[in-house]
């Protein structure tokens, strides 16, 4: 992720490196499983990448913001959404948010995305939903996106080794964070949940569809 300097410390039991939201969520999913907050296979967790064609997405209640309302313009952001079987309300885990951790999806959407707030088309957000078990097996990042042209870090990387996918891939972050409006599905159908579970890069939905998707998933 690009941008801000000032960051508010996160709850210490969760790994958090400023501006490395994709790795933070990767570690978060593993922690939720090991702590018993999610099932051991992470099957009730989903990783959600948020971006658009212009890589300009406004989000509210972000700790990196310098404004009272917490709004900030990210190039992309990554969160974890948990949908437990037989529980009506999905929960959003966002390590960069000032909202309760976790937050019910409906209130998170209302407070963070503010869908009633009018946006120019270049700021409209789209969401790549990836099933966490697939993400944990397939995601890889050698952090090259956080280096300048001379190989210097734009932001201090996490203290642990870079994440390598099970198939040996060392970097595929760009495949996840490249999100375009044309990629979004036309309608939310029941079999879309199976598509998410079986596709390495999940599916892309629009903002009006994200709550509908999670009303179907179990």
C-alpha positions in Angstrom: 0.0 0.0 0.0 1.1 3.6 -0.6 0.9 6.6 1.7 0.7 7.8 5.2 3.3 7.9 7.9 1.5 8.3 11.2 0.0 4.9 12.4 -1.9 4.0 15.5 -0.6 0.9 17.2 -2.8 -2.2 16.8 -3.9 -4.7 19.4 -0.6 -6.4 20.1 -1.7 -10.0 19.7 -2.0 -9.6 16.0 0.9 -9.0 13.6 0.7 -5.6 12.0 3.2 -3.8 9.7 2.0 -0.4 8.4 1.2 -0.4 4.7 1.5 -4.2 4.3 -2.2 -4.9 4.7 -2.1 -8.1 2.5 0.5 -9.7 4.7 -1.3 -8.5 7.9 -4.5 -10.2 6.7 -2.5 -13.4 5.8 -1.1 -13.5 9.3 -4.5 -12.6 10.8 -6.2 -15.5 9.1 -3.6 -17.9 10.5 -3.9 -16.4 14.0 -7.7 -16.6 14.0 -7.5 -20.3 13.2 -4.8 -21.1 15.7 -6.6 -19.1 18.5 -9.9 -20.9 17.8 -11.7 -17.8 16.6 -12.1 -19.4 13.2 -12.2 -23.1 12.2 -8.9 -24.8 11.8 -9.1 -24.9 8.0 -10.0 -21.2 7.7 -13.1 -22.2 5.7 -15.3 -19.5 7.3 -12.9 -16.8 6.4 -12.7 -14.7 3.3 -9.9 -12.3 2.2 -11.3 -9.2 0.5 -9.1 -6.9 -1.7 -10.6 -3.5 -2.3 -9.5 -1.3 -5.2 -10.6 0.0 -8.7 -9.3 0.9 -12.1 -7.7 4.1 -10.9 -6.3 2.7 -7.7 -8.0 5.4 -5.7 -10.5 4.3 -3.1 -11.7 6.4 -0.2 -12.3 4.6 3.1 -13.4 6.2 6.4 -12.3 5.4 10.0 -8.8 4.4 9.0 -6.0 4.8 11.6 -3.6 6.2 9.0 -5.8 9.2 8.3 -5.0 12.6 9.6 -8.6 13.8 9.5 -11.2 13.7 12.2 -13.5 11.5 10.2 -10.7 9.0 9.5 -11.1 9.2 5.7 -8.1 8.3 3.5 -7.5 7.6 -0.1 -5.8 4.2 -0.5 -4.6 2.6 -3.7 -5.9 -0.7 -2.4 -6.9 -2.2 1.0 -7.3 -5.7 2.3 -9.7 -7.0 5.0 -10.9 -10.3 6.4 -14.6 -11.2 6.5 -15.8 -14.1 8.6 -19.1 -15.8 8.0 -19.8 -18.5 10.6 -22.3 -21.2 9.9 -25.7 -20.4 11.3 -24.7 -16.9 12.3 -26.6 -14.2 10.5 -24.1 -11.4 10.7 -20.7 -11.7 9.1 -17.9 -10.0 10.9 -15.2 -7.8 9.4 -11.6 -7.9 10.7 -9.7 -4.8 9.7 -6.5 -4.1 11.5 -6.3 -0.6 10.1 -9.7 0.5 11.2 -10.7 2.5 14.3 -14.1 0.7 14.4 -14.7 -2.2 16.8 -12.5 -5.2 16.0 -14.3 -7.2 14.6 -17.3 -5.2 13.3 -20.6 -6.5 11.9 -20.4 -6.3 8.1 -23.5 -4.1 7.8 -22.1 -1.4 10.2 -18.6 -1.7 8.7 -20.0 -1.1 5.2 -22.1 1.9 6.5 -19.2 3.5 8.4 -16.2 2.6 6.2 -17.6 2.7 2.7 -20.4 5.1 3.3 -22.4 3.9 0.2 -24.8 6.9 0.5 -21.9 9.3 0.0 -21.8 10.4 -3.6 -18.6 9.4 -5.4 -17.2 10.2 -8.8 -16.9 7.1 -11.0 -13.1 7.0 -10.6 -13.5 6.5 -6.8 -16.1 3.7 -6.9 -14.8 0.6 -5.1 -14.8 -3.0 -6.2 -14.1 -6.1 -4.2 -12.1 -9.2 -4.9 -13.4 -12.0 -2.6 -11.0 -14.9 -2.1 -11.7 -17.9 0.1 -9.1 -17.8 2.9 -7.9 -21.5 2.5 -7.1 -20.8 -1.2 -5.4 -17.5 -0.3 -3.2 -19.1 2.4 -2.1 -21.8 -0.1 -1.6 -19.6 -3.1 -0.6 -16.0 -2.1 3.0 -14.9 -2.4 4.8 -11.6 -2.0 8.5 -10.8 -2.1 7.5 -7.2 -1.4 9.0 -5.8 -4.6 6.1 -3.4 -4.8 7.4 -1.6 -1.7 10.8 -0.7 -3.2 11.7 2.3 -5.2 13.6 2.3 -8.5 16.9 2.0 -6.7 15.8 -0.9 -4.5 15.3 1.1 -1.3 12.2 0.4 0.9 9.3 2.8 0.7 8.2 1.4 4.0 9.9 -0.8 6.5 9.0 -4.4 5.7 7.7 -7.0 8.3 10.3 -8.7 10.4 9.5 -12.2 9.2 10.5 -13.8 5.8 8.5 -13.0 2.7 5.5 -15.2 2.0 6.0 -18.0 -0.5 3.1 -19.9 -2.0 2.8 -23.7 -1.7 3.6 -24.0 -5.5 6.8 -22.1 -5.0 5.6 -18.8 -6.4 7.4 -15.9 -4.8 5.3 -12.9 -5.9 1.7 -12.7 -7.2 0.3 -9.8 -5.2 -0.3 -7.8 -8.3 -2.8 -10.5 -9.5 -4.9 -10.0 -6.4 -4.8 -6.2 -6.2 -5.5 -5.6 -9.9 -9.2 -5.0 -9.8 -11.3 -3.5 -12.6 -14.9 -2.6 -12.9 -15.2 -4.9 -16.0 -14.2 -7.9 -13.7 -17.3 -7.6 -11.5 -20.0 -10.3 -11.9 -23.3 -9.2 -13.3 -25.4 -10.8 -10.6 -25.0 -12.7 -7.4 -26.1 -16.3 -7.8 -26.0 -19.2 -5.4 -23.2 -21.0 -7.3 -21.0 -17.9 -7.0 -20.0 -19.1 -3.5 -18.6 -22.3 -5.0 -16.8 -20.2 -7.6 -15.1 -18.3 -4.8 -14.1 -21.5 -3.1 -12.6 -23.0 -6.2 -11.0 -20.0 -8.0 -7.5 -19.0 -6.9 -8.3 -15.3 -7.4 -11.9 -15.6 -6.2 -14.5 -13.3 -7.8 -14.9 -9.6 -8.1 -18.2 -7.9 -7.0 -19.4 -4.3 -6.8 -20.2 -2.4 -3.7 -23.9 -3.1 -4.0 -23.3 -6.8 -4.1 -20.9 -7.5 -1.2 -23.5 -7.8 1.5 -25.6 -9.9 -0.8 -22.8 -12.3 -1.4 -22.2 -12.9 2.3 -25.9 -13.4 2.8 -25.5 -16.5 0.6 -22.1 -17.8 1.9 -21.9 -20.3 4.8 
